[in-house]
Structures are given as C-alpha cells and as structure tokens.
C-alpha cells in the first residue's frame, strides 16, 4: 500500500521514492532547509557513535557553526497510526 506521504512526494518532486519511509525523510529535510536557510541540512547521514564504533543512520541532520541537530522521521500513514500510538501490538 502506498502512503499518503509517498503520493505527496511524487506530486511535489515528480518521481517515487526508492524505499519505504524515504519520502517522509526527504520532505522533512526539505522543510528544515526552508526553515534554517543558513544551516547545512543533510538526509540519510551516517555517523559513528561518540563512545563506540557503532554506525548510526540519521534521517535528517541540521548543522550550523555551533551545533548538530539530528532527527528521526517516521511515516506511520500506511498503518493509519498516530505518532505516539503503539504501532506493534502483541
């Protein structure tokens, strides 16, 4: 099933995202770039942990001269769930 976010993404950019959830991540990064024009915004960044060699995937990262801000973007529209609602029920 196609999510509403994937449909919006295709209407905005003219192509479909390659993987599930990617549309929401890219739209989130685009919004951050619009809000913080003077900062560097990246999508799908890979960073090593500060205290380990674990590699983490960051959906959206905002960098300016003093800080890095990282965000996780999740598209729950396919499941019809709300943010904060328990998605996986046993």
C-alpha positions in Angstrom: 0.0 0.0 0.0 1.3 3.5 -0.9 1.4 6.0 1.9 -0.2 9.5 1.6 3.3 10.9 2.1 4.6 8.9 -0.9 1.7 10.3 -3.0 2.5 13.9 -1.8 6.2 13.4 -2.5 5.5 12.2 -6.1 3.2 15.2 -6.7 5.9 17.6 -5.4 9.0 16.1 -7.0 7.7 14.1 -10.0 9.1 10.7 -9.0 8.5 8.0 -6.5 10.9 7.4 -3.6 13.0 4.2 -3.8 12.3 2.8 -0.3 9.6 2.9 2.2 9.7 5.9 4.5 12.2 7.8 2.3 9.6 10.3 1.1 8.9 11.5 4.6 12.6 11.8 5.5 13.3 13.8 2.3 10.3 16.1 2.9 11.4 16.6 6.5 14.9 17.6 5.3 13.4 20.0 2.7 11.3 21.7 5.4 14.3 22.0 7.7 16.3 23.7 4.8 13.4 26.1 4.3 13.3 27.0 8.0 17.0 27.2 8.5 18.4 28.6 5.3 21.8 29.5 6.6 22.4 26.0 8.0 23.6 22.8 6.3 20.9 20.2 6.1 21.5 16.6 5.0 19.4 13.5 4.6 20.4 9.9 5.3 23.7 10.8 7.1 25.9 8.0 8.6 27.7 8.8 11.9 29.8 6.8 14.3 28.8 7.0 18.0 30.8 9.2 20.2 31.7 6.4 22.6 31.7 3.4 20.2 32.4 2.4 16.7 28.6 1.8 16.1 27.5 3.4 12.8 24.1 5.2 13.1 21.8 6.3 10.2 20.5 9.8 10.8 17.3 10.7 8.8 17.8 14.5 8.9 20.7 16.4 10.2 21.0 20.2 10.7 24.4 21.7 11.2 25.4 25.3 11.9 28.5 26.9 13.4 27.7 25.8 16.9 25.6 22.6 16.9 24.5 19.5 15.1 20.8 18.6 15.5 19.6 15.2 14.4 16.1 13.9 13.7 14.3 10.7 13.1 11.5 10.7 10.6 8.8 8.0 10.6 5.9 7.7 8.2 3.0 6.0 10.0 0.4 6.8 7.4 0.5 3.3 5.8 -0.6 1.7 9.0 -3.1 4.5 9.8 -1.4 5.1 13.1 -0.8 8.3 15.0 2.5 9.5 16.3 3.0 8.2 19.9 0.5 5.4 19.4 1.8 1.9 20.0 2.4 0.5 16.5 3.5 -3.0 17.3 0.9 -4.9 19.3 1.5 -8.4 20.6 
